[in-house]
Amino acid sequence: MHSLDDLTEQFRACQDRAAKLVKPLSHTQFNWRPAAESWSVAECLVHLSVTARAVVAKMRPVIARGRADGISGTGTFTVGWFSRWFEAEMEPPPRRRTRSPDVFRIATRSDHAPDDVMRAYAETGVEWQSLLDSARGLDLGRLRVTSPVSRLLRIPLGSYLRISVAHERRHLWQAEQVTVAAGFPPG
């Protein structure tokens, strides 16, 4: 069984991990890419913010509808085989490199301001916490969220939250790998 309390702690840990990663970085280090086709630390965090906004926007109406329809539960939920597989695919280190779906794609650039990116990422952390709080008391296994990627992909809310936090960890791991890559600029 999984719970909202566990997810809340996991999202908070991601916020802390990102802040700790970015704090010592210079503007140059924050925007440096190990290769032309790779993302910088900045781009990893921008991608997480873009993804969170799109996914939260899909989850909010499902939560409101669940509340209106009285689809209550204990806040604990089980995860089916497809959701377990999808979550495992998101966990770092990635088993295979995948291209971000268009809805989550970001414009690559090399001049992101660390304060602006971190402010946006912190705002998505607040959004995740608010969303998790609003889902309390609902049946997270019965409520289904349609993916922003495809309307054919409908995932139980609790599972989608677990997949989302695994996605956060994946790109934080990716950002951390940038800082230990060969050629990473000195501070």
Residue, then its C-alpha position, 0 to 999 in steps of 0.5 A: m500500500h502507498s500513501l499521500d504522506d509518503l508522496t508528500e515527503q518524496f516531493r519535498a525531498c526532490q525540492d531539497r535535493a534540487a536546492k542543494l544541487v544548484k546552490p553552489l553552481s555558477h551561472t556557467q555551471f548551471n547552464w553547461r551541457p556535457a554534449a550538444e544533445s544533452w540537457s544542462v542542470a537548468e534545462c533538467l529543472v525547466h523540464l520538471s517545471v513544464t511537466a509538473r504544470a501540465v500534469v497538475a493541470k490534468m489532475r486538478p479537475v479529476i480531484a474536484r470531480g472525485r470530491a463532487d462525486g463523493i469518491s472517498g477513500t483512505g488515502t492509501f492505494t495499490v498500484g497495478w502492473f502497468s503503473r509499476w512498470f511505468e514508474a520503474e521506467m521513470e526511476p533513475p538511472p534510466r534504462r533507456r534514453t527516451r525523447s520527451p513528448d512534445v507537450f513536455r519539450i522545452a526550448t534549449r538555451s544556455d542563458h537560464a538565470p538560476d534564481d528564475v529557474m529555481r523560483a519556478y521549480a519551487e512554485t511547482g513544489v508548492e503546486w504538488q503539495s497543494l494538489l496532494d493536500s486537495a486529494r486527501g480523503l479521495d480514492l486514489g485508485r479509482l480516480r483516473v487521470t488522462s495523460p497530457v501526452s495521449r487521451l488514450l492513456r488513463i492512469p489512476l491518480g495515485s499511480y500517476l502521482r508515484i510516476s510523477v515523483a519518480h520522474e522528478r528523481r530521474h531528472l534530478w539524477q540527470a542534473e547531478q550527472v551533469t555536474v560530474a561529467a568530464g569537462f564540467p567547468p570549474g566554479 
